[in-house]
Amino acid sequence: MSAIKHDIESRDDIIVMVNTFYARVRKDELIGPVFEERIKDNWEPHLATMHDFWYTLLFGKEAYRGNPFAKHIGLPIQGEHFQQWLLLFNTTLDELFEGERKELAKKKAASIAQVFVSKLSGGIGRLRS
């Protein structure tokens, strides 16, 4: 029997979401190597930053300060990488949560992915629908 799902309600839920998502990312054949090359064995600070990032986006609390786009400049990533990132993120959300804040997280992630693809492609890239 599976656990009853609830919406993303707390920082603890953000931590579960982020940690579960990045465990998937690390195993993924397409995007895992990109993250491993950049982060190497320094995952704890990255995860802490992502906890703050998503807490800020979903709860409006100012926990994250930074420029996420700048961290991705120069990485060997294209639209397909963001498509896979979004698939893994949405799969994680769908397996763990249900509710309005989960849907907000999916919308924010899709927007982030589209902006990154557009910026990294000089304004010509688009995610597949």
C-alpha positions as CSV (number, residue, x, y, z in Angstrom):
1,M,0.0,0.0,0.0
2,S,1.4,3.4,-0.9
3,A,1.6,6.3,1.4
4,I,-1.1,9.0,1.2
5,K,0.3,12.0,-0.7
6,H,0.1,15.5,0.5
7,D,1.1,18.9,-0.9
8,I,4.5,20.4,-0.4
9,E,3.9,22.0,3.0
10,S,7.2,22.7,4.7
11,R,11.0,23.0,4.3
12,D,11.2,19.3,5.2
13,D,9.1,18.5,2.2
14,I,11.4,20.6,0.0
15,I,14.4,18.7,1.4
16,V,12.7,15.4,0.5
17,M,11.8,16.7,-3.0
18,V,15.3,18.0,-3.8
19,N,17.2,15.0,-2.4
20,T,15.0,12.5,-4.2
21,F,15.2,14.4,-7.4
22,Y,19.0,14.7,-7.3
23,A,19.4,11.0,-6.4
24,R,17.6,10.4,-9.8
25,V,19.7,13.0,-11.6
26,R,22.9,11.4,-10.4
27,K,21.8,8.0,-11.9
28,D,20.6,9.5,-15.2
29,E,22.7,8.6,-18.2
30,L,22.1,11.9,-20.0
31,I,22.4,14.6,-17.3
32,G,24.1,12.7,-14.5
33,P,27.6,13.0,-16.0
34,V,27.1,16.8,-16.4
35,F,26.3,17.2,-12.7
36,E,29.0,14.8,-11.6
37,E,31.6,16.7,-13.6
38,R,30.7,20.0,-12.2
39,I,29.8,19.1,-8.6
40,K,32.2,16.1,-8.1
41,D,32.1,15.0,-4.4
42,N,30.7,18.4,-3.3
43,W,27.0,17.5,-3.2
44,E,26.0,18.6,0.3
45,P,26.6,22.4,-0.5
46,H,24.7,22.0,-3.8
47,L,21.8,20.3,-2.2
48,A,21.6,22.9,0.6
49,T,21.6,25.6,-2.1
50,M,18.8,23.8,-3.9
51,H,16.8,23.5,-0.7
52,D,17.0,27.2,-0.3
53,F,16.3,27.9,-3.9
54,W,13.1,25.9,-4.0
55,Y,12.0,27.1,-0.6
56,T,12.3,30.6,-1.8
57,L,10.4,29.9,-5.0
58,L,7.5,27.9,-3.4
59,F,7.1,29.7,-0.1
60,G,8.2,33.2,-0.9
61,K,10.7,33.2,2.0
62,E,14.0,34.8,1.1
63,A,16.4,31.8,1.7
64,Y,18.2,31.8,-1.6
65,R,20.4,34.5,-3.0
66,G,22.3,33.9,-6.2
67,N,22.2,33.8,-10.0
68,P,21.3,30.3,-11.1
69,F,21.8,31.0,-14.8
70,A,25.5,32.0,-14.2
71,K,26.2,28.6,-12.7
72,H,25.2,26.9,-16.0
73,I,27.1,29.0,-18.4
74,G,29.8,27.0,-20.1
75,L,28.3,23.6,-19.3
76,P,27.8,21.2,-22.1
77,I,24.0,21.3,-22.0
78,Q,21.3,21.7,-24.5
79,G,17.6,21.5,-24.8
80,E,17.6,17.7,-24.4
81,H,19.3,18.0,-21.1
82,F,16.7,20.4,-19.8
83,Q,13.9,18.2,-21.2
84,Q,15.3,15.3,-19.2
85,W,15.8,17.5,-16.1
86,L,12.2,18.5,-16.3
87,L,11.0,14.9,-16.8
88,L,12.9,13.7,-13.7
89,F,11.7,16.7,-11.7
90,N,8.0,16.2,-12.6
91,T,8.3,12.4,-12.0
92,T,9.7,13.1,-8.6
93,L,6.9,15.5,-7.7
94,D,4.2,13.2,-9.0
95,E,5.5,10.3,-7.0
96,L,5.8,12.2,-3.7
97,F,3.1,14.9,-3.6
98,E,-0.2,16.2,-4.8
99,G,-1.8,19.6,-4.5
100,E,-1.5,23.2,-5.5
101,R,2.1,23.8,-4.4
102,K,3.2,20.7,-6.3
103,E,1.6,22.1,-9.4
104,L,3.3,25.5,-8.7
105,A,6.7,23.7,-8.5
106,K,6.0,22.0,-11.9
107,K,5.1,25.4,-13.5
108,K,8.2,27.1,-12.0
109,A,10.5,24.2,-13.2
110,A,9.0,24.4,-16.7
111,S,9.6,28.1,-16.8
112,I,13.1,27.8,-15.5
113,A,14.0,25.2,-18.1
114,Q,12.5,27.2,-20.9
115,V,14.4,30.4,-19.9
116,F,17.7,28.5,-19.6
117,V,17.2,26.8,-23.0
118,S,16.4,30.2,-24.6
119,K,19.3,32.0,-23.0
120,L,21.8,29.2,-23.6
121,S,20.7,29.1,-27.3
122,G,20.8,32.8,-27.9
123,G,17.1,33.1,-27.8
124,I,16.3,30.5,-30.4
125,G,15.9,27.3,-28.3
126,R,12.6,25.9,-27.2
127,L,11.6,22.9,-25.1
128,R,9.4,20.3,-26.7
129,S,5.8,20.4,-25.5
